Amino acid sequence: MQDESVIVQFPEGIPGFEEYDTFAMTLEEDAPLAHLTLSDDEDCGFLLLQPQALFGEDVPQVNIDDSVTTLLELQEGDSADMWVIVTLGQDVRESTANLRAPLLINKRTHKGVQMILDDDVYQSTQPLFH
């Protein structure tokens, strides 16, 4: 997926954007960042971060149940990447990551789902910088 866009389908949409299910994902070269834009409106999208790059072992722990396995079309040997949505602040030091609702994307099928975690340990506005 590096240096080119890959079409990612979210069968249930993304909460707040349920009517949209098809996005283009473009990875940033040599960085744990990606852009996720609506495939038919490049002006609407999200900045994504691989959370382990900044948060190490404090990344969300998710349980992939049968419904998520079905949505992602996961098969034995598949892997899913975890991404979180970044909200940029007026000042970059005010930027946050939504650890409470990570995105999982199957690397083989390019199917995705946003999981809303019940665990209060993870914040929806986790500061990127301390």
N, C-alpha and C positions, 0 to 999 in steps of 0.2 A: 504494500500500500504506500510506499514511500514515493514522494514527488509527484504523485498523480492521484486523482480523485477515484474513490471507490464508492459505488452506490450501496448504501446501507438502508435496509428496510426495517422499520419498527412496526410490526403487525398491529400493535395496540396504540401506536403513536407515542408521543412523549407527553406526560401530564402537562396540561395547559395548551398543548398543540396536538390534541388527539386526532384532529381532522387531517393532519399531515403524517404520512407514513414513509415517505421516500426522501432520503437526504444524501447529499454528496459529502464524503469525508476525505479531507486532505491532510496528510501528516506534514508537520514542519520538519525539515531536514535537520538531523542532529539535535533534536529537542523532543522532550516528552509532551509535546503539544500537537493538537489537531484542530482543524476548523470543520464544523459540521453545519452545512448550509442546506436549506430547502432546495431540492433538485430543480424546482421551477421558479425559485426566487432567491437569487444569491445574496440579496440584501438582508435576508432573515436567516439567522443562524446562531451558533454557539461556539465559544472557545472551550476546548476540552483539554484536560490535563490527565496524564497517567499519575494517579495519586501516590504511588510508591516512590516517585521521583522526589517529592518534597516531604512526604509524611512517613516514609520507611515502613516500619512494622505497624504503624498506627492506621493503616488503610482499613476501610470497612471490610468486615467479614460477612460474606453473604452465603446463605444456604440456597442452593439451586434445587428447587423442587420440580416435580413432574411438569407443572404448568410452564415453568421457565424453560425447562429442557425442550418441551414441545415448541414453544414460541421461537426459541433460538435454533431449533432443529439440530440440537446437539446429538452427536453420535460418539461411540467409543473412539477415543483418540483425538477428538476435537478439543480445542481450547478456546476460551473466551477472554478477550482483553477487557480490563476494567478502566473506565474513564470517568471523570467527574466534570461537571460544568463549572466554569470559572465565571465569576462576576467581577468585572473590572471596576475599581473605584475611581473617583475623581483623581486621586493620587494613587499610583500603582501600589503603594504600601497599604492601601485600604482594600485591595482586592481579596476576594474570598473564593473558596471552593465548596461545592455542595457535596459533602461526604455522606450526607443522610440519604441521598438518592443517586447512587452510582449508576452508570450505564454499563451494561455488559453487551459485548458484540462478539458473535461467533466469527472467528477468523476464516473459517471455511465457507460458510453460507452468507456471511455479511448480513445476518439478521441480528437485530438489537432489541433490547428491552431496558427500560429504566425501572430500577427496583427502589421502592420506598421502604427504608428500613425502620423497624419499630424501636431499635436500640437507641436510647437517649444519649449514648456515648458519642455518637457522631452528630455533628452540627451541619445545618444547611448553609451556614455562613462561617465556615472555618477560615480564619485569617491565613493567607499564604505566607505572610511574613510576621515574625514575632517581634 
